[in-house]
Amino acid sequence: MSTSQKLITTPVTADFLRGHLDVEETAHGLLPHRLPARARRQIPDDRLAVAEAQPSGVRLAFRTSATAIDLDTLPTKRVYAGFPPPPDGVYDLLVDGRLAAQATVTGGNLRTVTDLQTQASQLTPGPVGTARFTSLPPGEKDIEIWLPHAEITEVIALRTDAPVTPAPRTGRRVWLHHGSSISHGSNAVFPSTIWPALAASAGDVELINLGFGGSALADPFTARAVRDTPADLISVKLGINIVNTDAMRLRAFAPAVHGFLDTIRDGHPTTPLLLISPILCPTHENTPGPLMPDLTDGTLKFKATGDPAETAAGRLTLTIIRDVMAGIVAQRSAEDPHLHYLDGLDLFGESDQKQFPLPDAIHPGPEGQRRIGENFAELAFAKDGPFAATTG
């Protein structure tokens, strides 16, 4: 590989980024955000503040003939007190849409979560590191570098052995998706293999992923962010976080979903809009939250602690959530023909769960992420699906 003295340094500007809604200038470089500043000022807890700053679906996109690329970043890695640290996040480099190389960045800041329930944490500063890619194919090509989906990443500079320019816009339709930790990419190993990324690739669309771990709670500020973001296709996957945080009762849930959809429609009155209910999760199918960590066998799993008998008083389960969401779409679609419903059990149901059991009783593993992406692509982007390509 060329030595660093032979490489051209290019500061990273917002023109190089895709899949984000905002960019913050830090002391080191650029920090992409997946919620705009107005929304961030209304975030009520650290869980969402961390999740929206983790760049799930965010990538650098540029054109170059370089065969050697260094990307300087400052990651913030998360570790749970008492547990071994997870492996370093992976940077996926795609050449003309195909995975060509991968790298990691050592060092960086360390956020130690001291309370699993509240996500209270302590931050230890660390050094900038470098993701290094070598032996790339010669000739001009379009490069995407997908940032680690679960590591806050400040992007600092590109160093390459040939000039780079921001990639031109592709002209593909923009798909904006909002969901929970499963959409964020929980248990996926690589950033380009989270299920929304796999589905976007299959559907030949540009992804903006607003999947926020633990935080798909029908927040009005998130609905406004969706409303104000240009998009050709929109999907909203709600339910699991509302159950596992025990955030609402039945009386509040249906109006909250209506309000979320109303806000989106204020900015996207005729955009195809797909409301998705939760995938299969035996833990919460018929048992309300709240969800609690379970360490009885020495590994982190989760259990539901609510009383099923209290559903009569309005406590929510996934079974109830799906019925309510299907009813909302049936009610609204008479006046909104571009609103559609997708049952989450069609994305990941009983047969899928038997083949790919949920490792922690809540989140699918890497194989489950792939199955969800494949099923979504087949259902949503099919010729008769809600996101079918139109010809004019």
ABEGO torsion letter per residue (X at the ends): XBBAAABBBBBBBAAABBGBABBBBBAABBBBBABBAAAAAABABAAAAAAAABBBGBBBBBBBABABBBBBBBBBBBBBBGBBBBBBBBBBBBBGGBBABBBBBBEEBBBBBABAAAGBBBBBBBBBBBBBBBGBBBEBBBBBBBBBAABBBBBABBBBABBBBBBBBAGBBBBBBBBBAAAAGBGBABAAABAAAAAAAAAGBBBBBABBBGABAGBAAAAAAAAABBBABBBBBBGAAAAAAGABBAAAAAAAAAAAAAAAAAABAABBBBBBBBBBBAAAAABBOBBBBBAAAGBBBBBBABBAAAAAAGBBBAAAAAAAAAAAAAAAAAABAABBBBBAAAABBAAAAAABBBAAGABBBAAAAAAAAAAAAAAAABAABAABBBBX
